[in-house]
Amino acid sequence: MKDLSSYIQTYYKGWNGISDLESYKWEAFKHFKENYAKDFDTINDWARNIFGKADNLLTSFRYLPFDVLLDFSKPNGKPHELKTLFNDLWRKDTPPTKERVCSFIEGAKTIMQTMAEEGYSDWKERKNLNTYQDAHAVSVYLSMFYPNDFYIYKYSIFKDFAQIVDFPIKSSDAIERLFEYQELCNLVKEELKKDADLIEHYKNWLRKNNYEDQNLNLLTQDFIYAVVVYLNSDSYRKIKGNKERVSKLIEITAADIVFTPSQKQHAYKGVKGVDYQKISRQNEDLGVAGELWVVNSERERLISLNIDPNNVKHASKEIGDGCGYDILSVENDGKTPRYIEVKTTSGSSSQPIFFSDNEMRFSVDNKDHYYLYRVSNFKSADAPAVLTIVKASLDELNAEPVSYRAKISYK
């Protein structure tokens, strides 16, 4: 394995920016520990609560292990069978083993197949049943229960990091690779421990935020993730203009936008059988994944210009919704702010976009520094997509009102 000292130093220098983006992992682990032993009325409540802060780990675009757990744990599902799977996975008498991981994954498949055969409405018509209970999901369950013994695993991160540091991946089996990754993490952790300044800074950060990581496992897996996603400048520089992440780049201004009057015909009819909550949740997951994709793309853009990538801030996550934009970056001079609103679709860029009155007003007030990043043909936060960058305020788009606000005043 290559020497990691230069990566460790860069990680330490960029800690504040990276930890702002990734602190949800520590929050999820803290929440799990605080809620695991509590009494809940139902197993569904139990699952919903203990993994309640782990949505970024267990849910992403078209990857839904948490949703499947909630389906399993519903009264018309197999809640007790699910709890048995977790009890077997988390047995305290022995450390995690390959056999227990395999049993959990196979057990989840059995539950889903049984529920489908019994006519569970969400699955009975599906040809392919996917539980999403894979090596990554199980690693989250194990690392939360065994925070000092296990690490969060994702094969794409393992593969890329292994290539960067010349660590040989020996097996083609997903479960074997999961445990190979644990071995790699233990090696990396020993290297991190050698940097006394980083460890002292990290422990102070833990105390300040009331987080725990006694054995430095979260720090280790976060460092590996950061090397792949944020710190591997050699990889970023070869991208040069985001050509690998962005399959097609389109840049336009307000002058390029052609006004087309709406031809919409209103149809007044009811719609039955639509799960609007599920659709809303999926759209929200898509939006978050698209924002993360743009965060990484912007970091790549700045690195290609020799500008500090920590200038990119995920405002909607770090500050919260309501600031009027999603991402704060800088222009090519490294100083002038660039306010970015991200709108993501898995379809073509011609799909309509929706924005709030607050977003509209911010775009008008900050017209000279405002950009709409339209991400289309989006599949995942790690895959190439089409990026259309619109340098224009939202009022300059072909927008039409779709909702109204009213206030009733009484005498």
N, C-alpha and C positions, 0 to 999 in steps of 0.2 A: 504494500500500500504506500502511495506517495506521501511525502511529508505534508502535513496539514497546517503548518504554522502560519503561512501567509493568509490562508482562508480564515483561520481563527482570528488573526489580527484584524482583518477586514470586517469580519462578523462583529467583533467587539466594537469597532469604530462606528458601525452602522446599527448598533443594537437598538437605539431609540426608535428609528424608523421601522425596523423589522418587527420589533416587539409590539408596536402599535397595530400592525396589520395582523399579527399572529397570536395576540394575547387571548383570543377566544378559546384556544386550546387549554390554557391554564384555567380559565373560567369554567370550562366544561368539566374538567377533572375535579375542581373544587365543588361544583354543584353536585356531581355524582356522589362524592364522599359525604356531603351534607345530607343527601336525601336517600341513599341506598337503604339504610336500616330503618327508615320511617315506616309507619303503618299506613297503608292506603286501602281504600274501600274495595278496589278491584285491581286485578293484575294490569288492566289497561291503564289505570291511573298510575300504578307503579312504574310501568315502562315509560309512559309519557313524561313522568316527573324526573326519573333518574337520568334519562337521556335528553332532558329538556333543553340543555345548553349545547348539545352535541350536534345540532342540525348541520353545521358546516362540515362536520366529520362524517356524518351518516346520511346526508342528503345532498345531492347536487343534480345538475341537469341530467335526466334519464338515468340516475343512479339513486335508488330509493329503498335502501335497507331499513331505515327507520319507519317509513310508511308501512312496510310489510310487517314489521314487529307489531305495530299498532293494530293492523288487521288481524294478526294471529291472536292478539290479546283481547279482542272484543268478545263480549258475551256469546255471540254467534260464531266465534272462531274456535281456537284451541288454546285458551289462556293457560290452563294448568299444564298442558304439554309443553308450552313455551317456557314456563317457569322451570319445569324439570330440565329442559335443555340448558338453561342458564345455571341451574344448580350443579349440573354435571360438569359444565365448562369451568365453573369457578370453585370446584372442590378445593378445600384448603389443605387436604392431607398430602398433596403432591404438587410440584410445580407444573405449569402448563406443558402439555405434551401434544405431539402430532396427532395421536389417536383421539384426544378430546376435541381438537379442532375439527378433525374429519367427522366425528360423531355429531357435532353441532351442525355442520353444514348439511350433512345427509339427513339429520333429524328435521331441519327446516324444510327440506325438499319433501319429506314425507308429510309434514303438516300441511303444506300448500296443496299437495296432490289430493290429500284426504278432503280438505275443505272444498276443492274444486269438484271432486266427485260427489260431494254432498250438496252441491248447488250453490256455493257461495257466490253471490251475484257478481262480484268484481272479476271473478276468474273463470266461471263455468264455460264461457264461450272462447276462451283463449286457446290457441294452439300450442303456444310456448309459455310455460310457467317459469318465471324467474324470481327467485327469492331474494336475490341480491346479497345473500349471506355468504360473502366470499372471504378470501384471506384478509382483505383490508378491513371489512366490517368486524370480523372476529378479532383482529388485532386491536381494534378500538375497545371492544368489550373487555379483552384481556388486560390491556394496558391501564384501563380505568380501575379494574378490580385489583390488579397487581402493578401499581404505578412504579414500584421499585424494581420490578423484575422483567417488565415487558415494554415494547416500543410499538408505536403506531407504524404500520407498514403500508406502503403503496408501491406496487411493482415498478411503475414508471419512474418514481423517484429513486428507488433502489438501483434500477438499471442505469440511469443517467449518472448517479453519484459513483457507482462502481466503475463506470467508464472513466470518469474524471480522475479518480484516485487509483486506477489500475488494480481494482479488487476483482478477482475472478469469481463469477457466478457459476457454480458447478452444475446445478440441477435445472431441469426444464419443468419440474413438477411445482405447481403453485404453492403447495403446503411446505415442501422442502425449502423453497426459496424464502418463504416467510421466516423459517428458523435460521436460514443462512443470514438473513438480514439482521436478526437478533445478534448473531455473532459479530457482524460488522459493527453494529451499534456499540457493542461492548469495547471493541478496539478503538472506535472514535472517541468514546467517553474518556478513556484513559489519556488520550491526547489533549482533550479539552481540560482535564484536571491539571495539566502542566502549566496552564496560563492562569497564574494566581490572580492577576488583575481582573480577568473576565469572571472568574468564579466569585471573587469578592463583590464585584459589581452586580452579578446575577443574584447572589444571596440577598443583597440589599434591596434589589428590585422585588424579590419574592416577599420580603418582609413588608415593604411599602404597600404592596397590593394584596397582602394577606393570602398569598398563594403558597403551595407546597410542592416541593420536588426534591425530597431528601436524597435520592440516589442519582440526581441529575439526568434522569431518563428523558424527561420532557425537553430539557436543554439540548440533549444529544440529538434527538430526532428533529428538533427545530433547526439545529445547525445544519444537519444533512439536507433538510428541505431548503434552507436559505442558500446553501452552496449551489444547488441545482437551479433554483428559481431566481435568486437575486444576485448572487456573488460570482458566478462563473463568467467573468468578463470575457474570457477567450471565446466562449460559446456565443455570448451576446455580440461581440464585435464581428464575428463572421456572418451574423444575420444581416447587418448593414442595411438599414432601411426597412427592417421588419419583414423581409421577404419570406422567411420561413413561417412566421406566425401569421402574417397577413397574406392570404392567397391572392388577393387583388386589392389595390389601394386606389381610391377615387377621392380627389380633393376638389371641392367646389366652393364657391362663394355665393352671396345673395344675388349677384348679377347673373349667375348661371341658372337660377331657379325660374322656371316658367310658370306663371300663374294659370291655373286651370279651375274655372268655376265649378262648384260642386253640382253633380247631376243626381245626387242621392234622392231616391224615392222612399218615403217613410212607409213602413209596413207595420200595422198595429195588430200584432197577434201574440198569443202566449206561447211559451216554450216549456214543455214538460220533460222531466227526466234528465236535466242538466245539473251536474254537480258543480255549482259555481265556486264553492269553497275549494274544491280540489283544483279547478282550473286556476283560481287566484293563487294558490300555493305554488303550482307549477310555474306560473308566470313570474312569481316572486323569486323562485329558485333560479330561473333562467336569467332574470335581471341581475342577481348577485353574481352569478357565474360570468356574465358578460362584463360586469364592472371589474372583476378580478382579471379577466383577460386583458382589458384595456390598461389596468394598472401595470401589468407586466409588459405590455406593448410600449407604454410610455417610458417605463424604466429602460427598455431596450433602446428606444429612440434617444434618450439622454446619454446613455453610455456610448452610443455610436458617435455622439457629438462631444465626448469627453466631459460631460456634465454630470455632477453627482446625482445618481438615481434616487437618492433619498429626498430629492425635491418633489417627488411624486407622493401625494397624500390621498388616501382613500377617504375623502371627506364624509361621504354618506355613512361610512362605518365608524370613523374616528370621532367625528363631530356629531353625526346623527342626521336623520332625514330632516329636511326643512331649511337647509342652508342655500338651496336654490341650484345646486349643481352636485355632481357625484364625485368628481376627481379634480384635485388641484395639481397642476403641473407648471412648467415654465416654458417660455419660448426658446428659440435657438440661441438667444443671447445669455441664457442661464439665469436671468433676473426677472424679466417681464412675466407676470402671471398668466397662465392659460387655464380658464375655467371650462371644465368638460362635463357635459351631460351625456350619459350613455343610454342608448336605446338598442336593445338586442332582440333579434328574432332568429328562429331556426330556419325561416323561409327566406324569401328574396327581400332586397332592400325596398321594394315597392309596397311592402306591407305597411298599413297605417301605424303611426306612432301616437301615443297618448302622453300628455304632459299636464301638469297642474298649473293653476293660476300663479302660484309662487314661483315655479320654474320659468313661466313666461315673463313675469315681471323682472326676475333676476337677469334673464338674457337681454332684456331691453336696457336695463340700467347698466349692464356691463358689456355692451355690444362690441366694443373694440377688443375685448379679451375673451370672448365667449365662443365655444365650439360645440357642435353636436357631433358625437361619434356614433354613427349608425353601424352596428355590427350585425351582419346578416350571414346566412348559411352557417350559423353557429351550431357546433356539435358538442364541444366541451371546452373548459377553460385551458386545456393543453393543446387543442387542435387548431389548425389554420382556419381562418374565416375571412370573409370579405369586409373590408373596413372603408366606409364612406365618411370622410371628414368634411363637415359643412361649417364654413366660417360665416355664420349669419345668426342673428337673433331669432327666436322662435316665432315672433310675429311676422317674420318675412317668409315663413313657410306657407304652404297651402293649408292653413288650419281652419277648421270649422268647429263651433261649440257643440259639445256633446252632453254637457250637464249644466245646470244652473243652480245658483245659490239664492235663497230667499230668507228674509227675516220678517216675521209677523209682529207688528206692534199693536198693542191694544190701548184704547182710550181709557 
